[in-house]
Amino acid sequence: MSAPDPTGRQGTANPTVDPDQLEIVPGTARQSVEGWVPILASEEETREALEQAFDYRGDVTITCKDGTKVEGYLFDRVTAPDLASSFVRMLPKDSNQRVKISYADMAALTFSGRDPAAGKSWDAWVSKYWAKKAAGEGDLSIQPETRE
């Protein structure tokens, strides 16, 4: 009795396939939405854009149908069956007041702020770690540094 062929083909082993490469699954590239201005033409497009805005770590700018603009961090959203009952809550950039905006009142959305978590923060941390280790610092840890 022979072992099963991992390629699914009976009796045709491929000697050029590296078994280690079969174990590697390509990752997904993170989509950058910084600077994006989504089209809010339909209810579905509005809901999808606001879900992405909720997950975004930078500031967004919402332009309301009455012409007012609110720029800040979108920290909460409540979805309901209709746009008039759905809303987002934001911390405006220039105020400590929390602002509530209905989906139905929105004319435009812009991902206006820089995403502070985008980029190569892990690579930067690893570089700092190895530089400190090479310099002989003895109290190295994988714990994040405290902010003062």
N, C-alpha and C positions, 0 to 999 in steps of 0.2 A: 504494500500500500504506500502511495506517495503523499507527500504533504500538499495541501492546497496551494495553488498559485495565487499570490496576492493581486496579480493583475486581472484575475478573473478569466484568463484564457487557459484552457487545458493544455499542458505539455509544452508551452512556449514561454520559457523563461527569457527575460531580456537582460543580458549581461551588462548592458550599458547603463542601466538604471541604478543609481546610487540609493541604497535602501534608507540612508539617513535623510535624503532629500524627500522621501515619501512621508516622513514624519513632520515636515515643516509645512505649516499652513500660512499662506500670505495673510498679513494683517490688513485691516481696513484703514485707509487714509482718512484722517479727520478732515471733515469739510470745514473750510474757513468761510465764515459768513461776515467777517469784519468788512464794513463798507457796503454791504449788500442792501439794496433797496427792492424788496419783494413787491410784486404786483398783487394788490388786494382786490382783484376784480370779482371774485366769487367768494361765497361763504367758506368753501373748503380751503381756498388759498389763504384767506384771512386767518382761519384757525391754524393751519399748518405753519404760517409765518410767526404767529404769536406763540406757538409751542416752541419753535426754535428760539425766539426772543427770550422766552422764559429760561431756556437752558443756556443761553449766552451769558458769559461772565462779564461782559463789558456793558457800557451804556448804550441805550437805544433812544431814538428820537421818534415820538409819535406826533404826527400832525393831525389835528382834529378837523372835522368838516367845517367848523366855524372859523378855522384859520389859526387857532392857538397851537403852539408847539410846546411839548414837554420833553425835556431831555433828562435822562436819569437811568437808574437801575430798576429793571422790572423784577420784582421779588415775589409776586404772587399773581395767580390768575384763577378765575372761576369760570368753568365752561357750563353752559346751559343749552337746552335744545335750540334756542334762537339767539341771534347776535345781540339783540337788545338786552337780554338777561345775562349775557356773558360779559365779564369785565376783567381788566388787569389792574394791579396796584403797583405804583412806582414810588421810588424815592428820588425826587427831582435833584438834579445836580446843584441847583442854586437855592435849595430850601430844605428845611427839616420836616416839612409837612408831607404826609403821605397823600398821594393823589390816586383817585379811582377813576378809570376811563372805560366806558362801555365799548365793546367791540363795534357796535353799530355806529358810534360817533367817530371812528377812525377813518381818515382819508389816506394816510400814508404811514409807513413804518420804515425807519432807517437804522441799520446797525452802525451807529455813529461812533461809538467809543472803541478804544483799543481793547482787545481781549487780553487781560493781564496773564492768563494762564496759557496762552498760545505760545508756540515756539519750542525751544529746546531747554526747558527748565530742568529736566532730568539730566541731560547731558552737562549742563552748567554745574549742577550739584555734584555729579560724579567727578568732574574736572577739579572742583574745589576740594573734594574729599581726598583725591590722590595727591594734590599739591600739598595739602596739610600733612598727609601721611609721609610724603617724601621729605618735608621740612622737619619731621620728627615730633610733631605734636602728638602727645600721648593719650589725650582724652577724647579720641574720635569716637563717634557714635553714628548710628544710622537714624537717630532721632533728629527731628528738625530743630533748627536753632530757635531760641525764644526771641520774641520781639519785645523791645523795650520801649 
